[in-house]
Amino acid sequence: MDYVSLLFSKTVAVGFIVGIISLYSISRQKSDLNMILLTDLIEYGMLVIIAAIGSDLAEALILPGLVV
């Protein structure tokens, strides 16, 4: 297994872990401000996954902006 595929699998795993932990913490929060901050944290985790799976960096950075 080469270095790129090892880094790819760890990147996707970290992105999913960040997303799952953030979604759990949103379900436990009562304050609206904390929910907004945690939503941004989920967005960063999903950007990591999109950047890891995307075919090139430009496409990975443009897709989330087009969805919003």
C-alpha positions in Angstrom: 0.0 0.0 0.0 1.5 3.3 -1.0 1.6 6.5 0.9 -1.3 8.2 -1.0 -3.8 5.5 -0.4 -2.9 5.3 3.3 -3.3 9.1 3.6 -6.6 8.9 1.7 -8.2 6.3 4.0 -7.1 8.1 7.1 -8.5 11.4 5.8 -11.9 10.0 5.0 -12.0 8.3 8.4 -11.2 11.5 10.2 -13.8 13.4 8.2 -16.5 10.8 9.2 -15.4 10.8 12.8 -15.6 14.7 13.0 -19.1 14.6 11.4 -20.5 12.0 13.7 -19.1 13.6 16.9 -20.4 17.0 15.8 -23.9 15.6 15.0 -24.0 13.9 18.4 -23.0 17.1 20.2 -25.6 19.1 18.2 -28.3 16.8 19.5 -27.1 17.5 23.1 -26.9 21.3 22.8 -29.4 23.7 24.1 -27.9 27.0 23.0 -28.5 28.2 19.5 -25.0 29.8 19.1 -23.3 26.5 20.0 -25.5 24.8 17.4 -24.3 27.2 14.7 -20.7 26.7 15.6 -21.1 22.9 15.6 -22.8 23.1 12.2 -19.7 24.9 10.9 -17.6 22.1 12.4 -19.6 19.5 10.5 -19.1 21.5 7.3 -15.4 21.4 7.8 -15.5 17.6 8.3 -17.5 17.2 5.1 -15.2 19.5 3.2 -12.3 17.2 4.2 -14.2 14.2 2.8 -15.1 16.1 -0.5 -11.5 17.2 -0.9 -10.3 13.7 -0.4 -12.7 12.1 -2.8 -12.9 15.0 -5.3 -11.0 14.5 -8.6 -9.0 17.8 -8.2 -8.8 20.6 -5.6 -10.7 23.2 -7.7 -13.7 20.9 -8.1 -13.6 20.0 -4.4 -13.7 23.6 -3.4 -16.4 24.7 -5.9 -19.0 22.0 -5.2 -19.9 23.0 -1.6 -20.4 26.6 -2.7 -22.7 25.5 -5.5 -24.8 23.4 -3.2 -25.5 26.3 -0.8 
